[in-house]
């Protein structure tokens, strides 16, 4: 009996695993074979790179990819700087209204910028930032999640280290840079991986705020590319999909352990 | 000295705080204001409840809210149950658990938009993979995205696929903190696997479940990317969800004021969920 349940359990685990992997495997299958094999599975189907070449020609993937990388990096850089400064103030400085400020920060954990697309669009239109990298990035700079995560980490840094640095004559910024930042490296890595994968995949806000391929990221590009009315066939869409997820997927496979641990750490707080 | 430290604190906070206010608090206030003073894309001189009156009379909204709650009521529990199962499998001594972990977690790192294109192909009526499979067993096929009674469930399937692996991670973390002595004790007592799960594992996972539950609920109201590819809310709003409906009103119908009233509704739902979460976190602390 126990062996039977064990067998059933293992079988279910693998069935689920296959289903979960299947869309990606299928996309690879369709992308590397000629279109007539999109729904015909044969071991002898000829391999081809043609789908990738056509996908690459039909949409400005290189441009989209540059945009995505630029936006993701801009957001990450902004977040790291702003969140570090704010997190230090909230973790280690006594000042009037700290509790209120912290509560205001935490509000953003729930009310993410995507929900406020209407007003944020108006704001950015007023700043003349529609269809620019800055327009996509700016609402995400002050990440409540980043501030919270770093504040928790900074609170665990022994105060003696800070006092020693003070005696050495370090300025406030030097203390943050030389004492706190190095000690919080794992948190920075965790936050960076979560942030990169979030913004690489983000869609709704970039869709609203970008108009041309000048600033359009991969996700928005893919939504136009894949639209049925554009008349592109499945093999080419699959190839395009793989091109769009490729860099992130490679990053994920290389750093799988860190990814999983980062998501865990970020989730547990 | 003390006051200079105060000034320094505010200077450190200032950049983050300005952006936070500009893109979170200010738009919230402006949304509320617009829901009372707005008409179409214009501002009116005096406040009115017209947008809210329309909200109550809007049949499409009723459909959308029903969809949103059904969507949450099904995707959240199913994802959580699958996530617990996945975590238990990956945490066991099963052969190939590393591969399984990768398989379960991969959808989490892929963009919803890109994978929706692949799912679109699975679901498509003529050449789609699912209908080809049904054809093998002699079934005529289902219009996965075009049939109003099926479309929303097709979206749910993809959401569960995307989310379960993400929640698995939290359970995996929780499982690793459970004291193994508890399991040794259970083994000595000859407890069955089910008893062990029911009496030890599941109760100890409860704080994680509550945490995941609230986050999953929040996500269920925020995640609409796949609608843009798969159904666009159709057919006839059968698969429309609240955030997508807001987007439509604001950017397709150009009724900014009504979109504002809808946003206030969505914010209220999120606030209620957040209050529950604060209650939950409180409980979580007591629990330990």
Interface residues (C-beta under 8 A of the other chain):
Chain A: X2 X5 X9 X10 X12 X13 X14 X16 X17 X18 X19 X20 X21 X23 X24 X26 X27 X30 X38 X39 X81 X82 X83 X85 X86 X88 X89 X90 X93 X94 X95 X96 X98 X101 X104 X105 X107 X108 X110 X111 X112 X113 X114 X115 X116 X117 X118 X119 X120 X121 X122 X123 X138 X139 X141 X142 X144 X147 X172 X197 X200 X201 X203 X204 X207 X208 X218 X219 X220 X222 X223 X226 X227 X228 X234 X237 X238 X240 X241 X244 X245 X248 X249 X252 X253 X256 X259 X260 X263 X264 X267 X268
Chain B: X5 X6 X8 X9 X10 X12 X13 X15 X16 X17 X18 X19 X20 X21 X22 X23 X24 X25 X26 X27 X28 X30 X31 X34 X82 X85 X86 X89 X94 X96 X99 X100 X101 X102 X103 X104 X105 X106 X107 X108 X109 X110 X111 X112 X113 X114 X115 X116 X117 X118 X119 X120 X121 X122 X127 X129 X132 X161 X164 X165 X166 X169 X170 X172 X173 X193 X211 X218 X222 X224 X225 X228 X229 X243 X246 X247 X250 X251 X256 X259 X260 X263 X266 X267 X270 X271 X273 X274
